[in-house]
Amino acid sequence: MFSMPSGWEWIIIGAIVFIIFGRRLPGVMKSIGKSFAEFRKGLKGVEKEIKDVKDVKDDIDNVTKFKIG
């Protein structure tokens, strides 16, 4: 079916993108970079929340072990 573009195809794609976006290209790339940075910050926040929940669960498990045993 379809395959990934190779050498010259990437050059042609890049030229078309440059022609279409031209002067706006640096701004577009800057906004993509900011979006990526925000996405990574969000992932780190989720990872921290998961770790906090695991810590609370471990604390609850430890307290219940002392009460039961």
N, CA, C and O atoms as a MOPAC input file, in Angstrom:
PM7 MOZYME 1SCF
protein

 N      0.82600 1    -1.18000 1     0.00000 1
 C      0.00000 1     0.00000 1     0.00000 1
 C      0.87900 1     1.25600 1     0.00000 1
 O      1.46800 1     1.62300 1    -1.01700 1
 N      0.95100 1     1.90900 1     1.18000 1
 C      1.74000 1     3.12700 1     1.29100 1
 C      2.98200 1     2.85200 1     2.12200 1
 O      2.97200 1     2.01800 1     3.02700 1
 N      4.04100 1     3.56100 1     1.80300 1
 C      5.26100 1     3.42700 1     2.58700 1
 C      5.72400 1     4.81600 1     3.01100 1
 O      5.22700 1     5.82800 1     2.51700 1
 N      6.66900 1     4.84700 1     3.91900 1
 C      7.21900 1     6.12000 1     4.38700 1
 C      7.97500 1     6.79900 1     3.25300 1
 O      8.62300 1     6.13700 1     2.44300 1
 N      7.88700 1     8.13000 1     3.20300 1
 C      8.64600 1     8.84400 1     2.16600 1
 C     10.14700 1     8.63900 1     2.35400 1
 O     10.62900 1     8.48700 1     3.47600 1
 N     10.87000 1     8.63800 1     1.24700 1
 C     12.31900 1     8.49000 1     1.31400 1
 C     12.98000 1     9.80900 1     0.90600 1
 O     12.28400 1    10.80400 1     0.70300 1
 N     14.28500 1     9.83300 1     0.78600 1
 C     15.12400 1    11.00000 1     0.53200 1
 C     14.49700 1    12.17500 1    -0.19800 1
 O     14.16300 1    13.18800 1     0.41700 1
 N     14.33600 1    12.04100 1    -1.51300 1
 C     13.83400 1    13.15800 1    -2.30600 1
 C     12.40200 1    13.53500 1    -1.94100 1
 O     12.03000 1    14.70600 1    -2.01400 1
 N     11.62200 1    12.57500 1    -1.56000 1
 C     10.23400 1    12.87200 1    -1.18800 1
 C     10.19000 1    13.79000 1     0.02800 1
 O      9.36100 1    14.69800 1     0.08600 1
 N     11.08400 1    13.55900 1     1.01400 1
 C     11.13900 1    14.44100 1     2.19100 1
 C     11.56500 1    15.84600 1     1.79500 1
 O     11.05600 1    16.82700 1     2.33600 1
 N     12.49400 1    15.94500 1     0.85800 1
 C     12.94500 1    17.26500 1     0.39600 1
 C     11.79400 1    18.00800 1    -0.27500 1
 O     11.60600 1    19.20400 1    -0.05100 1
 N     11.03100 1    17.30300 1    -1.09100 1
 C      9.88200 1    17.92700 1    -1.77300 1
 C      8.82900 1    18.33300 1    -0.75300 1
 O      8.27200 1    19.42700 1    -0.84100 1
 N      8.54800 1    17.45900 1     0.21800 1
 C      7.57600 1    17.79100 1     1.26100 1
 C      8.03800 1    19.01500 1     2.03800 1
 O      7.24500 1    19.91600 1     2.31400 1
 N      9.32400 1    19.05000 1     2.39300 1
 C      9.86700 1    20.20300 1     3.11700 1
 C      9.75100 1    21.48500 1     2.31000 1
 O      9.41800 1    22.53400 1     2.86200 1
 N     10.02200 1    21.41800 1     1.00700 1
 C      9.91600 1    22.60200 1     0.15300 1
 C      8.46900 1    23.09600 1     0.08200 1
 O      8.22000 1    24.30100 1     0.12100 1
 N      7.52900 1    22.17500 1    -0.01900 1
 C      6.11200 1    22.56000 1    -0.07700 1
 C      5.69000 1    23.21300 1     1.23400 1
 O      4.99200 1    24.22700 1     1.22400 1
 N      6.10800 1    22.64100 1     2.36300 1
 C      5.78700 1    23.23300 1     3.66900 1
 C      6.39000 1    24.62000 1     3.77800 1
 O      5.74200 1    25.54100 1     4.27400 1
 N      7.62300 1    24.78000 1     3.32100 1
 C      8.28500 1    26.08300 1     3.38100 1
 C      7.55800 1    27.10600 1     2.51800 1
 O      7.41000 1    28.26100 1     2.91800 1
 N      7.10400 1    26.69300 1     1.34400 1
 C      6.37000 1    27.60200 1     0.45400 1
 C      5.03100 1    27.99600 1     1.06500 1
 O      4.63400 1    29.15900 1     1.00700 1
 N      4.33700 1    27.02100 1     1.65200 1
 C      3.00700 1    27.29900 1     2.21800 1
 C      3.11000 1    28.18200 1     3.45300 1
 O      2.39200 1    29.17600 1     3.56200 1
 N      4.00400 1    27.82900 1     4.39500 1
 C      4.07500 1    28.55800 1     5.65800 1
 C      5.03400 1    29.73900 1     5.61000 1
 O      4.80200 1    30.74600 1     6.27800 1
 N      6.09800 1    29.63600 1     4.83900 1
 C      7.03100 1    30.73000 1     4.63400 1
 C      7.42700 1    31.47200 1     5.89800 1
 O      8.15800 1    30.94900 1     6.73900 1
 N      6.94200 1    32.68100 1     6.01900 1
 C      7.31300 1    33.55200 1     7.13800 1
 C      6.70600 1    33.10900 1     8.45900 1
 O      7.22900 1    33.44200 1     9.52200 1
 N      5.62600 1    32.37400 1     8.40800 1
 C      4.96700 1    31.93400 1     9.64300 1
 C      5.63000 1    30.71500 1    10.25500 1
 O      5.31200 1    30.35100 1    11.38700 1
 N      6.53300 1    30.08100 1     9.54600 1
 C      7.13800 1    28.83100 1     9.99900 1
 C      7.82000 1    28.94100 1    11.36700 1
 O      7.62100 1    28.05400 1    12.19800 1
 N      8.61700 1    29.99000 1    11.64700 1
 C      9.22000 1    30.08900 1    12.98700 1
 C      8.17300 1    30.19800 1    14.10300 1
 O      8.34000 1    29.61000 1    15.17200 1
 N      7.11800 1    30.93500 1    13.85700 1
 C      6.05100 1    31.05300 1    14.85800 1
 C      5.32600 1    29.73600 1    15.07300 1
 O      4.98600 1    29.38000 1    16.20100 1
 N      5.09500 1    29.02400 1    13.99500 1
 C      4.43400 1    27.71600 1    14.08400 1
 C      5.30100 1    26.74700 1    14.87400 1
 O      4.80700 1    26.02800 1    15.74300 1
 N      6.59300 1    26.73000 1    14.57300 1
 C      7.50200 1    25.82800 1    15.28900 1
 C      7.59800 1    26.20200 1    16.76500 1
 O      7.69500 1    25.32400 1    17.62300 1
 N      7.57200 1    27.49200 1    17.06100 1
 C      7.62800 1    27.94700 1    18.45400 1
 C      6.38400 1    27.48400 1    19.20800 1
 O      6.48400 1    27.01100 1    20.34000 1
 N      5.22400 1    27.61500 1    18.59000 1
 C      3.99300 1    27.19400 1    19.26500 1
 C      3.95200 1    25.67300 1    19.42900 1
 O      3.43600 1    25.18100 1    20.43200 1
 N      4.48100 1    24.92900 1    18.47300 1
 C      4.55500 1    23.47500 1    18.61100 1
 C      5.47400 1    23.10900 1    19.77200 1
 O      5.16900 1    22.20700 1    20.55200 1
 N      6.59600 1    23.81300 1    19.88400 1
 C      7.52100 1    23.56200 1    20.99000 1
 C      6.88800 1    23.84600 1    22.33800 1
 O      7.06300 1    23.07800 1    23.28400 1
 N      6.15000 1    24.95100 1    22.43400 1
 C      5.46800 1    25.28300 1    23.69600 1
 C      4.41200 1    24.23600 1    24.02500 1
 O      4.26300 1    23.83900 1    25.18100 1
 N      3.68900 1    23.79700 1    23.02200 1
 C      2.66400 1    22.77300 1    23.24300 1
 C      3.29100 1    21.47800 1    23.74400 1
 O      2.75600 1    20.83400 1    24.64600 1
 N      4.41700 1    21.10200 1    23.16300 1
 C      5.10600 1    19.88900 1    23.57900 1
 C      5.59600 1    20.00900 1    25.01200 1
 O      5.50700 1    19.05500 1    25.78400 1
 N      6.11900 1    21.19100 1    25.37500 1
 C      6.59400 1    21.41400 1    26.73900 1
 C      5.43500 1    21.32000 1    27.73500 1
 O      5.58600 1    20.71900 1    28.79800 1
 N      4.29100 1    21.90200 1    27.40700 1
 C      3.12400 1    21.82400 1    28.27800 1
 C      2.63400 1    20.38400 1    28.41300 1
 O      2.21500 1    19.97000 1    29.49400 1
 N      2.68500 1    19.63100 1    27.33500 1
 C      2.27900 1    18.23000 1    27.36300 1
 C      3.16900 1    17.44600 1    28.32600 1
 O      2.67700 1    16.64600 1    29.12100 1
 N      4.48500 1    17.67900 1    28.25100 1
 C      5.41700 1    16.98700 1    29.14400 1
 C      5.17500 1    17.37800 1    30.59800 1
 O      5.25400 1    16.53000 1    31.48700 1
 N      4.87800 1    18.66500 1    30.85200 1
 C      4.57200 1    19.10100 1    32.21800 1
 C      3.33100 1    18.37900 1    32.73100 1
 O      3.27600 1    17.96000 1    33.88700 1
 N      2.34300 1    18.24000 1    31.86200 1
 C      1.12400 1    17.53500 1    32.24000 1
 C      1.38700 1    16.08400 1    32.57200 1
 O      0.83000 1    15.55300 1    33.53300 1
 N      2.23300 1    15.43700 1    31.78500 1
 C      2.57200 1    14.04000 1    32.06800 1
 C      3.29100 1    13.90600 1    33.40600 1
 O      3.02700 1    12.97200 1    34.16400 1
 N      4.19500 1    14.83300 1    33.69800 1
 C      4.89700 1    14.77900 1    34.97700 1
 C      3.91500 1    14.96900 1    36.12800 1
 O      4.05500 1    14.33800 1    37.17500 1
 N      2.92400 1    15.83500 1    35.93800 1
 C      1.90500 1    16.03500 1    36.96500 1
 C      1.10600 1    14.77100 1    37.21700 1
 O      0.81200 1    14.43200 1    38.36400 1
 N      0.75300 1    14.07300 1    36.14400 1
 C     -0.00400 1    12.82300 1    36.27400 1
 C      0.84400 1    11.77000 1    36.97600 1
 O      0.35300 1    11.04800 1    37.84400 1
 N      2.12000 1    11.68600 1    36.59900 1
 C      3.00400 1    10.70700 1    37.24400 1
 C      3.12100 1    10.99500 1    38.73900 1
 O      3.15400 1    10.06500 1    39.54500 1
 N      3.18500 1    12.27900 1    39.11900 1
 C      3.27900 1    12.64100 1    40.53600 1
 C      1.99700 1    12.25500 1    41.26800 1
 O      2.05200 1    11.74400 1    42.38700 1
 N      0.84600 1    12.49500 1    40.64500 1
 C     -0.41800 1    12.12500 1    41.27600 1
 C     -0.50700 1    10.61500 1    41.47300 1
 O     -0.97000 1    10.15800 1    42.51800 1
 N     -0.07600 1     9.84400 1    40.50000 1
 C     -0.09900 1     8.38600 1    40.61800 1
 C      0.79800 1     7.94100 1    41.76700 1
 O      0.42200 1     7.07100 1    42.55200 1
 N      1.99100 1     8.53900 1    41.86500 1
 C      2.90800 1     8.20200 1    42.95400 1
 C      2.29100 1     8.55700 1    44.29900 1
 O      2.40200 1     7.78100 1    45.24900 1
 N      1.63900 1     9.71800 1    44.39900 1
 C      1.00100 1    10.11700 1    45.64800 1
 C     -0.09600 1     9.13200 1    46.05400 1
 O     -0.21500 1     8.77700 1    47.22700 1
 N     -0.89800 1     8.69300 1    45.07600 1
 C     -1.96800 1     7.73800 1    45.36300 1
 C     -1.38100 1     6.41200 1    45.84300 1
 O     -1.89700 1     5.79800 1    46.77700 1
 N     -0.29800 1     5.97600 1    45.19800 1
 C      0.34500 1     4.72900 1    45.62900 1
 C      0.88000 1     4.86800 1    47.05000 1
 O      0.76600 1     3.93800 1    47.84800 1
 N      1.46300 1     6.02300 1    47.37400 1
 C      1.97500 1     6.24400 1    48.73000 1
 C      0.84300 1     6.19600 1    49.76100 1
 O      0.99600 1     5.59900 1    50.82700 1
 N     -0.28600 1     6.82100 1    49.44300 1
 C     -1.42700 1     6.80200 1    50.35800 1
 C     -1.94800 1     5.37600 1    50.52300 1
 O     -2.27600 1     4.95300 1    51.63100 1
 N     -2.02100 1     4.63500 1    49.41000 1
 C     -2.47800 1     3.24600 1    49.48700 1
 C     -1.54300 1     2.42100 1    50.37200 1
 O     -1.99900 1     1.61700 1    51.18500 1
 N     -0.24100 1     2.62100 1    50.21200 1
 C      0.72100 1     1.89000 1    51.04300 1
 C      0.54500 1     2.24600 1    52.51500 1
 O      0.62100 1     1.38100 1    53.38600 1
 N      0.30800 1     3.53700 1    52.78400 1
 C      0.09300 1     3.96000 1    54.17000 1
 C     -1.16100 1     3.30300 1    54.74900 1
 O     -1.15800 1     2.85000 1    55.89400 1
 N     -2.22300 1     3.25500 1    53.95900 1
 C     -3.46600 1     2.63200 1    54.42000 1
 C     -3.24100 1     1.14000 1    54.66400 1
 O     -3.71800 1     0.59300 1    55.65900 1
 N     -2.52500 1     0.49000 1    53.76700 1
 C     -2.23100 1    -0.93300 1    53.94500 1
 C     -1.43500 1    -1.17900 1    55.21800 1
 O     -1.70800 1    -2.13100 1    55.94900 1
 N     -0.45600 1    -0.32700 1    55.48600 1
 C      0.36200 1    -0.47800 1    56.70200 1
 C     -0.47500 1    -0.27300 1    57.96800 1
 O     -0.30000 1    -0.99800 1    58.94800 1
 N     -1.37900 1     0.70400 1    57.95400 1
 C     -2.22500 1     0.96300 1    59.12700 1
 C     -3.17500 1    -0.20300 1    59.36300 1
 O     -3.37900 1    -0.61400 1    60.50500 1
 N     -3.75700 1    -0.73900 1    58.29400 1
 C     -4.68800 1    -1.86700 1    58.45900 1
 C     -3.97300 1    -3.12200 1    58.92700 1
 O     -4.57100 1    -3.93400 1    59.63300 1
 N     -2.71000 1    -3.30700 1    58.55700 1
 C     -1.95500 1    -4.46500 1    59.02200 1
 C     -1.75400 1    -4.39700 1    60.53900 1
 O     -1.83900 1    -5.41000 1    61.23300 1
 N     -1.48800 1    -3.19500 1    61.03700 1
 C     -1.26400 1    -3.05100 1    62.48200 1
 C     -2.56400 1    -3.26200 1    63.26500 1
 O     -2.53500 1    -3.82000 1    64.36200 1
 N     -3.70200 1    -2.82400 1    62.71700 1
 C     -4.96400 1    -2.96700 1    63.41300 1
 C     -5.43300 1    -4.41800 1    63.40600 1
 O     -5.96900 1    -4.90100 1    64.40300 1
 N     -5.23600 1    -5.10600 1    62.30500 1
 C     -5.70000 1    -6.48200 1    62.17200 1
 C     -4.80600 1    -7.43100 1    62.95100 1
 O     -5.28300 1    -8.32600 1    63.64900 1
 N     -3.48700 1    -7.22100 1    62.82100 1
 C     -2.52100 1    -8.14500 1    63.40500 1
 C     -2.32400 1    -7.89700 1    64.83600 1
 O     -1.53900 1    -8.59300 1    65.48100 1

